[in-house]
Each structure stands twice: as structure tokens, then as C-alpha cells.
Amino acid sequence: MRKLLIAVILAVTVVALAHDKPQETLDQLQARAAAADKKKQVDLYADLAQRQLEAADATYNTSVEQAKTLFKDSAKSAVMAAQAALDANHKLKKTEIRLRELSLHMSNIRETWAFEDRAALAPAIQSVEASRTKLLDRMFQK
């Protein structure tokens, strides 16, 4: 019983320490993604796209222009993730799924923004969808 209690306490401590690790900034993640090899770039750029989209949604009420820039950067990062997946021929299915989820999230966020701000977001969503199509074409080519 004592060994079990020690093991549980140790596990909880490790999880707590791992949770307290500070999160990378967007610039740090972008630099790490740019320096990584193609196989690692797939996940790093997909993570970056997700975080940029979350940041765009969070900053919309305080700075519309900064939010638009982050939204467009999110689409660029998603396209780079798809291109890295295609170049490395690695994680095509996982990347396509992540881009589909990102595109849906982008569309949902777009609907919450003011009508006059929505038009600038459509090309970004279309570029993510075009990247998804390229991934699907590669996965199901004859």
C-alpha cells in the first residue's frame, strides 16, 4: 500500500511539473518550425496555425487589424504544414484532418466577427481548403 501511495504522489508531482512549463510564444514556435526538418515541420506549423487562430479570436475585441493579421498568418501556417506534409510524404491523413478542423474553426470564428470584417477572411479560409484538397488528391491518387 505504501508503494502505491508513493507511486501516485510521484506521478501527480511529475504531471504538475510538466503542466507548469511555460508555453512558447508564437514567434518562438515559428522560428522552431522554420528550422526543423520537413517531417517535424508538419506538426509544428499545424500547431502554430491553431495557436495563431486562437490568438486572432482572443484579440479581435481589442485590435481588429492585429486579429486579421493573425487570422491570415494562421492560414499561411496551415498551408506551410500541408506543403511540408506533401514534400515529406508524411502524416498526410493527420494533416488533412487538422486542416479540416482548422478550416471549420476559421469559419465559425468568421461568423462571430462584424460583417464588414468578414470579407477579408474568406481568402484565408479558401487557401486552407485548397491545401486540404491537395492533400486529399495526393492521398487518393490513382
C-alpha positions as a Markdown table, in Angstrom:
| # | Residue | x | y | z |
|---|---|---|---|---|
| 1 | Met | 0.0 | 0.0 | 0.0 |
| 2 | Arg | 2.8 | 2.4 | 0.9 |
| 3 | Lys | 4.5 | 1.7 | -2.5 |
| 4 | Leu | 1.2 | 2.6 | -4.3 |
| 5 | Leu | 0.9 | 5.8 | -2.4 |
| 6 | Ile | 4.4 | 6.8 | -3.2 |
| 7 | Ala | 3.9 | 6.0 | -6.9 |
| 8 | Val | 0.7 | 8.1 | -7.0 |
| 9 | Ile | 2.3 | 11.0 | -5.3 |
| 10 | Leu | 5.3 | 10.8 | -7.7 |
| 11 | Ala | 3.0 | 10.7 | -10.7 |
| 12 | Val | 1.0 | 13.6 | -9.6 |
| 13 | Thr | 4.2 | 15.6 | -9.0 |
| 14 | Val | 5.5 | 14.8 | -12.4 |
| 15 | Val | 2.2 | 15.8 | -14.1 |
| 16 | Ala | 2.1 | 19.1 | -12.1 |
| 17 | Leu | 5.7 | 20.0 | -13.0 |
| 18 | Ala | 5.0 | 19.3 | -16.7 |
| 19 | His | 1.9 | 21.4 | -16.6 |
| 20 | Asp | 3.7 | 24.4 | -15.2 |
| 21 | Lys | 6.1 | 24.5 | -18.2 |
| 22 | Pro | 5.7 | 27.9 | -19.9 |
| 23 | Gln | 4.2 | 27.9 | -23.4 |
| 24 | Glu | 6.3 | 29.0 | -26.3 |
| 25 | Thr | 5.5 | 32.3 | -27.9 |
| 26 | Leu | 4.2 | 32.4 | -31.4 |
| 27 | Asp | 7.5 | 33.8 | -32.6 |
| 28 | Gln | 9.5 | 31.1 | -30.9 |
| 29 | Leu | 7.3 | 28.4 | -32.3 |
| 30 | Gln | 7.5 | 29.9 | -35.8 |
| 31 | Ala | 11.3 | 30.0 | -35.6 |
| 32 | Arg | 11.5 | 26.4 | -34.4 |
| 33 | Ala | 9.2 | 25.3 | -37.2 |
| 34 | Ala | 11.3 | 27.1 | -39.8 |
| 35 | Ala | 14.5 | 25.5 | -38.5 |
| 36 | Ala | 13.0 | 22.0 | -38.2 |
| 37 | Asp | 13.2 | 19.2 | -40.8 |
| 38 | Lys | 10.2 | 18.6 | -43.1 |
| 39 | Lys | 8.7 | 15.8 | -41.0 |
| 40 | Lys | 8.7 | 17.9 | -37.9 |
| 41 | Gln | 7.5 | 21.0 | -39.7 |
| 42 | Val | 4.2 | 19.3 | -40.4 |
| 43 | Asp | 3.2 | 19.2 | -36.7 |
| 44 | Leu | 4.9 | 22.4 | -35.8 |
| 45 | Tyr | 3.2 | 24.5 | -38.5 |
| 46 | Ala | -0.1 | 22.9 | -37.7 |
| 47 | Asp | 0.3 | 23.7 | -34.0 |
| 48 | Leu | 1.3 | 27.3 | -35.0 |
| 49 | Ala | -1.7 | 27.7 | -37.2 |
| 50 | Gln | -4.0 | 26.6 | -34.4 |
| 51 | Arg | -2.4 | 28.9 | -31.8 |
| 52 | Gln | -2.4 | 31.9 | -34.2 |
| 53 | Leu | -6.1 | 31.3 | -34.9 |
| 54 | Glu | -6.9 | 31.2 | -31.1 |
| 55 | Ala | -4.8 | 34.4 | -30.7 |
| 56 | Ala | -6.8 | 36.1 | -33.5 |
| 57 | Asp | -10.1 | 35.2 | -31.9 |
| 58 | Ala | -8.8 | 36.4 | -28.5 |
| 59 | Thr | -7.5 | 39.8 | -29.8 |
| 60 | Tyr | -10.4 | 40.6 | -32.1 |
| 61 | Asn | -12.2 | 42.8 | -29.5 |
| 62 | Thr | -9.1 | 44.9 | -28.7 |
| 63 | Ser | -7.4 | 45.1 | -32.1 |
| 64 | Val | -9.2 | 44.2 | -35.3 |
| 65 | Glu | -6.2 | 44.7 | -37.6 |
| 66 | Gln | -4.0 | 42.6 | -35.4 |
| 67 | Ala | -6.7 | 39.9 | -35.3 |
| 68 | Lys | -7.0 | 39.9 | -39.1 |
| 69 | Thr | -3.2 | 39.6 | -39.4 |
| 70 | Leu | -3.1 | 36.7 | -37.0 |
| 71 | Phe | -6.0 | 35.1 | -38.9 |
| 72 | Lys | -4.2 | 35.4 | -42.2 |
| 73 | Asp | -0.9 | 34.1 | -40.6 |
| 74 | Ser | -2.8 | 31.1 | -39.4 |
| 75 | Ala | -3.9 | 30.3 | -42.9 |
| 76 | Lys | -0.3 | 30.7 | -44.1 |
| 77 | Ser | 1.0 | 28.4 | -41.4 |
| 78 | Ala | -1.7 | 25.8 | -42.3 |
| 79 | Val | -0.6 | 26.0 | -46.0 |
| 80 | Met | 3.0 | 25.5 | -44.9 |
| 81 | Ala | 2.0 | 22.5 | -42.8 |
| 82 | Ala | 0.3 | 21.0 | -45.8 |
| 83 | Gln | 3.2 | 21.7 | -48.1 |
| 84 | Ala | 5.6 | 20.1 | -45.6 |
| 85 | Ala | 3.4 | 17.0 | -45.4 |
| 86 | Leu | 3.3 | 16.8 | -49.2 |
| 87 | Asp | 7.1 | 17.3 | -49.6 |
| 88 | Ala | 7.9 | 14.7 | -46.9 |
| 89 | Asn | 5.0 | 12.5 | -47.9 |
| 90 | His | 4.5 | 12.2 | -44.2 |
| 91 | Lys | 1.4 | 12.5 | -42.0 |
| 92 | Leu | -0.9 | 13.3 | -44.9 |
| 93 | Lys | -4.1 | 12.0 | -43.3 |
| 94 | Lys | -3.4 | 13.6 | -39.9 |
| 95 | Thr | -2.6 | 16.9 | -41.5 |
| 96 | Glu | -5.7 | 16.8 | -43.7 |
| 97 | Ile | -7.8 | 16.2 | -40.6 |
| 98 | Arg | -6.1 | 19.0 | -38.7 |
| 99 | Leu | -6.6 | 21.4 | -41.6 |
| 100 | Arg | -10.3 | 20.4 | -41.9 |
| 101 | Glu | -10.8 | 21.1 | -38.2 |
| 102 | Leu | -8.9 | 24.4 | -38.5 |
| 103 | Ser | -11.0 | 25.4 | -41.5 |
| 104 | Leu | -14.2 | 24.7 | -39.6 |
| 105 | His | -12.9 | 26.7 | -36.7 |
| 106 | Met | -12.0 | 29.6 | -39.0 |
| 107 | Ser | -15.5 | 29.6 | -40.5 |
| 108 | Asn | -17.0 | 29.6 | -37.0 |
| 109 | Ile | -14.8 | 32.5 | -35.9 |
| 110 | Arg | -15.6 | 34.4 | -39.1 |
| 111 | Glu | -19.3 | 34.2 | -38.3 |
| 112 | Thr | -18.7 | 35.8 | -34.9 |
| 113 | Trp | -16.9 | 38.8 | -36.3 |
| 114 | Ala | -18.6 | 42.0 | -37.6 |
| 115 | Phe | -20.0 | 41.8 | -41.1 |
| 116 | Glu | -17.6 | 44.4 | -42.5 |
| 117 | Asp | -14.6 | 42.4 | -41.2 |
| 118 | Arg | -15.6 | 39.1 | -42.7 |
| 119 | Ala | -14.8 | 39.7 | -46.3 |
| 120 | Ala | -11.1 | 39.9 | -45.7 |
| 121 | Leu | -11.1 | 36.4 | -44.1 |
| 122 | Ala | -12.6 | 34.5 | -46.9 |
| 123 | Pro | -9.4 | 34.1 | -49.0 |
| 124 | Ala | -7.6 | 32.7 | -45.9 |
| 125 | Ile | -10.2 | 30.0 | -45.4 |
| 126 | Gln | -10.1 | 29.3 | -49.2 |
| 127 | Ser | -6.3 | 28.8 | -49.1 |
| 128 | Val | -6.7 | 26.3 | -46.2 |
| 129 | Glu | -9.4 | 24.4 | -48.2 |
| 130 | Ala | -7.1 | 24.4 | -51.3 |
| 131 | Ser | -4.3 | 22.9 | -49.2 |
| 132 | Arg | -6.7 | 20.2 | -47.9 |
| 133 | Thr | -7.7 | 19.4 | -51.5 |
| 134 | Lys | -4.0 | 18.9 | -52.5 |
| 135 | Leu | -3.6 | 16.6 | -49.5 |
| 136 | Leu | -6.7 | 14.6 | -50.5 |
| 137 | Asp | -5.5 | 14.4 | -54.1 |
| 138 | Arg | -2.2 | 13.0 | -53.0 |
| 139 | Met | -3.8 | 10.5 | -50.6 |
| 140 | Phe | -6.2 | 9.2 | -53.2 |
| 141 | Gln | -4.3 | 9.5 | -56.5 |
| 142 | Lys | -4.6 | 6.6 | -58.9 |
